């Protein structure tokens, strides 16, 4: 088991996405966030929306994890997590918060997501535009600014 929480979070996300997406076609695991060493939250999405019944079904699919963890299952909400290039592409034009980590340490960036491609994202922070490679992103989410989607 990995000692770095972000590495463990990514491992859990891969494992859980396989289990859930195979067991419930049409359901996407957007993210898994390790809330503590013994608790994580799974964020789901599907075309028809996420309801309590779906959350219960996913929780049952994850029974093996419930021996070691407290498992929360949730809809993404207005501040949906961003983990995959496709998630970032769908959020272009939105305000985002991104946490990065590299040899220089950890950083937080807030701004407008201008572009997402296969290598990384470009974020306008007001005074400048930053190119952020995916491999440095440990967490990211949309910032709910109260605007309605079209």
QUIWO-V99054 format. One record per pair of residues at least 12 apart in sequence whose C-alpha atoms are under 8 Angstrom apart, sorted by the first residue. I is the first residue (numbers start at 1). J is the second residue. D is the distance in Angstrom with one decimal. If there is no record, write none. Layout:
BEGIN
i=I j=J d=D
i=I j=J d=D
END
This chain:
BEGIN
i=5 j=34 d=7.2
i=5 j=37 d=7.9
i=6 j=34 d=7.9
i=6 j=138 d=6.5
i=9 j=32 d=6.4
i=9 j=33 d=6.2
i=9 j=34 d=5.7
i=10 j=32 d=7.6
i=12 j=32 d=6.9
i=13 j=29 d=7.8
i=13 j=31 d=6.3
i=13 j=32 d=5.1
i=16 j=29 d=7.7
i=16 j=62 d=7.6
i=17 j=29 d=5.4
i=19 j=61 d=7.4
i=19 j=62 d=7.9
i=20 j=58 d=6.6
i=20 j=61 d=6.8
i=23 j=61 d=7.5
i=26 j=46 d=6.0
i=26 j=47 d=7.5
i=27 j=44 d=6.8
i=27 j=45 d=5.9
i=27 j=46 d=4.9
i=28 j=44 d=5.7
i=28 j=45 d=5.2
i=28 j=46 d=6.1
i=29 j=42 d=6.9
i=29 j=43 d=6.0
i=29 j=44 d=4.7
i=29 j=45 d=6.6
i=30 j=42 d=7.7
i=30 j=43 d=5.4
i=30 j=44 d=5.5
i=30 j=45 d=6.7
i=30 j=76 d=7.7
i=30 j=81 d=6.7
i=30 j=82 d=7.2
i=30 j=83 d=7.0
i=31 j=43 d=5.3
i=31 j=44 d=7.4
i=31 j=81 d=6.4
i=31 j=82 d=7.5
i=31 j=83 d=6.6
i=38 j=68 d=6.6
i=38 j=69 d=4.6
i=38 j=70 d=6.2
i=39 j=69 d=5.0
i=39 j=70 d=4.5
i=39 j=71 d=6.0
i=39 j=72 d=7.7
i=40 j=69 d=7.0
i=40 j=70 d=6.5
i=40 j=71 d=5.5
i=40 j=72 d=6.2
i=41 j=71 d=6.0
i=41 j=72 d=4.5
i=41 j=73 d=5.6
i=41 j=74 d=7.1
i=42 j=71 d=7.6
i=42 j=72 d=6.2
i=42 j=73 d=4.8
i=42 j=74 d=6.2
i=43 j=73 d=6.1
i=43 j=74 d=5.0
i=43 j=75 d=5.5
i=43 j=76 d=5.4
i=43 j=81 d=7.8
i=44 j=73 d=7.4
i=44 j=74 d=6.2
i=44 j=75 d=5.2
i=44 j=76 d=6.3
i=45 j=75 d=6.3
i=45 j=76 d=6.9
i=50 j=74 d=7.8
i=50 j=75 d=5.6
i=51 j=75 d=7.6
i=55 j=73 d=5.6
i=55 j=74 d=6.5
i=56 j=73 d=7.9
i=58 j=73 d=7.3
i=59 j=71 d=7.1
i=59 j=72 d=7.6
i=59 j=73 d=6.7
i=78 j=142 d=7.4
i=78 j=143 d=7.6
i=78 j=144 d=5.7
i=79 j=141 d=5.9
i=79 j=142 d=4.7
i=79 j=143 d=5.3
i=79 j=144 d=5.4
i=80 j=141 d=5.5
i=80 j=142 d=5.5
i=81 j=139 d=7.7
i=81 j=140 d=5.9
i=81 j=141 d=4.2
i=81 j=142 d=6.6
i=82 j=139 d=7.3
i=82 j=140 d=5.1
i=82 j=141 d=5.1
i=82 j=142 d=7.3
i=83 j=139 d=7.0
i=83 j=140 d=6.7
i=85 j=116 d=6.7
i=85 j=117 d=6.7
i=85 j=118 d=6.2
i=85 j=120 d=7.5
i=85 j=134 d=8.0
i=88 j=113 d=8.0
i=88 j=116 d=5.8
i=88 j=121 d=7.5
i=89 j=115 d=7.0
i=89 j=116 d=5.1
i=89 j=117 d=7.2
i=91 j=113 d=7.0
i=91 j=142 d=7.3
i=92 j=112 d=7.8
i=92 j=113 d=5.1
i=92 j=114 d=5.6
i=92 j=115 d=5.8
i=92 j=116 d=7.0
i=93 j=112 d=6.1
i=93 j=113 d=5.4
i=93 j=114 d=5.7
i=93 j=115 d=7.9
i=94 j=112 d=5.6
i=94 j=113 d=5.7
i=94 j=142 d=6.7
i=94 j=143 d=7.6
i=95 j=110 d=7.2
i=95 j=111 d=5.3
i=95 j=112 d=4.3
i=95 j=113 d=6.1
i=95 j=142 d=5.9
i=95 j=143 d=5.4
i=95 j=144 d=7.6
i=95 j=145 d=7.5
i=96 j=110 d=5.7
i=96 j=111 d=5.6
i=96 j=112 d=6.1
i=96 j=113 d=6.3
i=96 j=140 d=7.0
i=96 j=141 d=5.6
i=96 j=142 d=4.4
i=96 j=143 d=5.1
i=97 j=109 d=5.7
i=97 j=110 d=4.5
i=97 j=111 d=6.8
i=97 j=140 d=5.6
i=97 j=141 d=5.5
i=97 j=142 d=6.4
i=97 j=143 d=6.5
i=98 j=110 d=6.4
i=98 j=137 d=6.9
i=98 j=138 d=7.8
i=98 j=139 d=5.9
i=98 j=140 d=4.2
i=98 j=141 d=6.7
i=99 j=137 d=6.0
i=99 j=138 d=5.8
i=99 j=139 d=5.2
i=99 j=140 d=6.1
i=100 j=136 d=5.2
i=100 j=137 d=4.4
i=100 j=138 d=5.4
i=100 j=139 d=7.1
i=101 j=136 d=5.3
i=101 j=137 d=6.5
i=101 j=138 d=6.6
i=102 j=136 d=5.8
i=109 j=125 d=7.3
i=110 j=123 d=7.9
i=110 j=125 d=6.2
i=111 j=123 d=5.9
i=111 j=124 d=5.3
i=111 j=125 d=4.4
i=111 j=126 d=7.0
i=112 j=124 d=5.2
i=112 j=125 d=6.7
i=119 j=133 d=5.8
i=119 j=134 d=6.2
i=120 j=132 d=5.4
i=120 j=133 d=4.1
i=120 j=134 d=4.8
i=121 j=133 d=6.5
i=121 j=134 d=7.3
END
